[in-house]
């Protein structure tokens, strides 16, 4: 009910109360409890206490994202000349990059 009311759907919130009241009466033979009745009364009255609390203004969290782009100079010619040697060189290249990035302790 409260979520419906806060979403600007007062009529639907009151409808939810009526359905809950009817179901409680039909299935359990009881009336809604005091808290549910108070909520219904507050919704009818459009009580300002039901409004969403104003969130504290918190500073925005910013972080840097770094992209590292690398190239092996002459790699196209190296692949064509000796693919096996280039595969070894590329694996070593990747190992070195991993070492550099993780050596900072936050990678």
WOKA-V114780 format. One record per residue. N is the residue number from 0. SS is DSSP state (alpha for helix, beta for strand, coil for the rest). PSI is psi in whole degrees, -180 to 180 (* if undefined). Layout:
BEGIN
n=N ss=SS psi=PSI
n=N ss=SS psi=PSI
END
This chain:
BEGIN
n=0 ss=coil psi=-46
n=1 ss=alpha psi=-42
n=2 ss=alpha psi=-42
n=3 ss=alpha psi=-45
n=4 ss=alpha psi=-46
n=5 ss=alpha psi=-21
n=6 ss=coil psi=8
n=7 ss=coil psi=20
n=8 ss=coil psi=62
n=9 ss=alpha psi=-45
n=10 ss=alpha psi=-42
n=11 ss=alpha psi=-34
n=12 ss=alpha psi=-43
n=13 ss=alpha psi=-35
n=14 ss=alpha psi=-39
n=15 ss=alpha psi=-39
n=16 ss=alpha psi=-46
n=17 ss=alpha psi=-42
n=18 ss=alpha psi=-42
n=19 ss=alpha psi=-43
n=20 ss=alpha psi=-45
n=21 ss=alpha psi=-42
n=22 ss=alpha psi=-41
n=23 ss=alpha psi=-42
n=24 ss=alpha psi=-46
n=25 ss=alpha psi=-45
n=26 ss=alpha psi=-31
n=27 ss=alpha psi=-12
n=28 ss=coil psi=31
n=29 ss=coil psi=162
n=30 ss=coil psi=162
n=31 ss=coil psi=150
n=32 ss=coil psi=172
n=33 ss=alpha psi=-36
n=34 ss=alpha psi=-43
n=35 ss=alpha psi=-38
n=36 ss=alpha psi=-40
n=37 ss=alpha psi=-40
n=38 ss=alpha psi=-43
n=39 ss=alpha psi=-43
n=40 ss=alpha psi=-42
n=41 ss=alpha psi=-38
n=42 ss=alpha psi=-44
n=43 ss=alpha psi=-42
n=44 ss=coil psi=-4
n=45 ss=coil psi=48
n=46 ss=coil psi=128
n=47 ss=alpha psi=-19
n=48 ss=alpha psi=-17
n=49 ss=alpha psi=-12
n=50 ss=coil psi=155
n=51 ss=coil psi=136
n=52 ss=coil psi=144
n=53 ss=coil psi=125
n=54 ss=coil psi=145
n=55 ss=coil psi=145
n=56 ss=coil psi=115
n=57 ss=coil psi=143
n=58 ss=coil psi=146
n=59 ss=coil psi=141
n=60 ss=coil psi=126
n=61 ss=coil psi=150
n=62 ss=coil psi=156
n=63 ss=coil psi=139
n=64 ss=coil psi=125
n=65 ss=coil psi=131
n=66 ss=coil psi=134
n=67 ss=coil psi=113
n=68 ss=coil psi=131
n=69 ss=coil psi=162
n=70 ss=coil psi=145
n=71 ss=coil psi=113
n=72 ss=coil psi=130
n=73 ss=coil psi=20
n=74 ss=alpha psi=-33
n=75 ss=alpha psi=-48
n=76 ss=alpha psi=-37
n=77 ss=alpha psi=-39
n=78 ss=alpha psi=-42
n=79 ss=alpha psi=-36
n=80 ss=alpha psi=-43
n=81 ss=coil psi=90
n=82 ss=alpha psi=-38
n=83 ss=alpha psi=-45
n=84 ss=alpha psi=-39
n=85 ss=alpha psi=-38
n=86 ss=alpha psi=-41
n=87 ss=alpha psi=-45
n=88 ss=alpha psi=-40
n=89 ss=alpha psi=-40
n=90 ss=alpha psi=-42
n=91 ss=alpha psi=-41
n=92 ss=alpha psi=-48
n=93 ss=alpha psi=-40
n=94 ss=alpha psi=-45
n=95 ss=alpha psi=-43
n=96 ss=alpha psi=-44
n=97 ss=alpha psi=-42
n=98 ss=alpha psi=-44
n=99 ss=alpha psi=-46
n=100 ss=alpha psi=-43
n=101 ss=alpha psi=-11
n=102 ss=coil psi=-18
n=103 ss=coil psi=-20
n=104 ss=coil psi=-8
n=105 ss=coil psi=16
n=106 ss=coil psi=*
END
